[in-house]
Amino acid sequence: MFELRIATADRWVTVVLDDFDDFLLDHAACERKASANAISLVTHYPDRRDLVRLMIELAREELHHFQQVHRLIEDRGLMLGRDRKDPYLNAMLKQIRRGREEYFLDRLLIAGIAEARGCERFGLISAALAKRCAGSELATFYANLSESEARHRELFVDLAEVYFDRGAVGARLSALLDEEARIVSKLPIAAALH
């Protein structure tokens, strides 16, 4: 298991809870994109059996999360909107190197880092919601999502180690974690997952 290099600012939770409707809309978009990313990996690397099997399972799980968040959105009388650009992911994706193997490794590791950030932030939301209202179903929902994101974080790194030397994976992961910390430190705080 790896650790993020920078923690989310405390103020982020306050911003999210103050505009939870907007956060839910962003969260739904993130779950949909995570499912699409898993399918994209299957499409690009159909010859990698372990990857294909695991990404199909992941796509289904992420789509289920999307469905759950969509229900929350409907319960609040909201509607899904157009996708917004995700400055965090866009900045992370700029770190992807050229070359078939380098590209593949970077996609796996960036996905793992994004899942780690989601794990941290869903955990923060869960704790804040539980503090506001003990026994909150929403707090439990986000606690479960945090656990799911932790599994996904490990899944992507484990897959990288199936296809690449462990030392190469560790070195590239370390460099990407440094970049992720730099990116997070410069992003404005918003009612968004990233």
N, C-alpha and C positions, 0 to 999 in steps of 0.2 A: 504494500500500500504506500502511496506517496502523499505528501502533504503540500498544500498550496503555500506559496511563499508570502502571501499577504492576506490578512483577514478582511472580510467585508466590514466597512465602517458601520458603527452602531446606528448612525443616522439613517442608513438605508432601510432598516426595519420600520422606523417611524414614517418615512416617506411612503413605503409600501402600504402600511396599515392605514395611512391617511387617504390613500387613493387605491383601495383594494380592487375596485371595479376595473380600473385601468390595468392593474397588475394581472388580474385574471385573464383579461384579453391578451396580454403579452404572453402569459404562461401558456394559454391554449396554443398560440402560434408556435411557441418553443417546442411543445410536445408534438405538434404536427410535423415541424421541421426535423425533429429527432427521428421520427418514424421514416420520413422521406430520406434522411441521410443514411439510415440503415439499408433501405432498399437501393439507394444509389451505390452503396458499397457492393451489394450483391450484383448489380448490373455491371459495374466496372471490373469486378474480380470473380466471375462465375467459376473460374478454375480452382478457386481456393475453398475446398469443401467445408473445412471448419468454420471459416468466415461466413459462408453462405448459410449454413445451418443456424449459426448463432445470430446472424443479422436478421434472418426471417423471424426468429423468436423475439428479438429486440423490437423489430418494427411492429409486431403485434402488440407487445406490451406498451410501447410508446403510444400507439394508436388508442389503446384502452385508456391510457392516462388522458389523452386528448378528449376522449368521450366523457370521462369523469369531469374534467374541467369544463367542458361544454355544458354539461348538466348544471353545474354551479352558475355558469353564465346565464343560462336560460332561467334558472330559479330567481335570479336577480333582475330579470326583465331586460337583459342586455342582448346584444347581437354581436356576432363575430364581425370584425372589421377587416379592412385590407391589411395585408402584412406590412409591418414597418421594418425598416432596416434595423439590424442589430449591430450597433457599433462595436460591441465586444467581439462577437463572432467574426464580423468583417475584418477587424484588426488581427484576430488570431489566424484567420484563413490567409492573410497576407504573408504569414510565416512559412507557408507550404513551399517546399523546394521543388524544383523541376527534376524530371527523371522519374521513370515508372516506379522504381522501388522507393526512392526518397519521398515521392508524392504519397505513396501508399502508407509508409511509416508515419509521415506527418499527419495524414488524415486520421489514422487510428489514435495517435497520441493527443491531438487537438480535441478529438471527440471525448477522450478520457478526461482531459483537463476540464472541458466544459461540463461534463457530468460531475466532476469533483466540485466545481463552483456551484452547480445546482444542488448538490448534496448539502453543502455548507449553508446555502441560503434557504433552502426548504426547512432545514433544521432550525434556523433562526426564526423563521415565520412560525413554525410549529410551537416553539418555546414561547414566543410572544403571545400567540393566540391562547395557549394554555394558561398563561399568566393572567390574561384578561378574563378568561372564562374557563374554569376547571371543568374537565370532561367535555370540552368542545369537540364536536365531530370534525370540524375543519382543522383543528390542531392535530387530531389523530391522522387525518388525511395527509397533511403535510409531513408528519413524522414518517408515515409509510412511504411517501414519495422520497424523502431524504434517504431512507434505507435502500430503496430501489436505485437511486442515483449512485449510492456507494457501490452497489453490485456492478452497475454499468461502468463505473470508473475502472474497476478492476478488470472487467471483461475486456475493455479495449487495450489495456496494458498487457494482459495475458495473451491476447491475440497477437499483439506486436511481437511478443517473445516466441510465439509459435513460428513466425515467419522471418524473424531477424535475430541476430546475435544479441544476447542479453546486455552485453556491455554497450553496444551501439544504441540499444533502446534506452538504457539508463542515461547515456550522455545526451542523446537528443531530447529526452524527457526533461532533463535538468535545464537545458537551454530554453526549451519552450515554457517551462515554469517560470524562468526568469523574465521572459517576454510577457507572459500572462500577468505577472505582478506589475510590470511597468504599465501595461495596458489598463489594468484595473485601477491603478493609482491615478491615472489621468482622466478616467471617464467621469462624467457628471453623475451624481446620484439621481436615480429616477425610479418610478414605480414599475420596474421591469425586472425580469429574472437576471439579466446580465447588464 
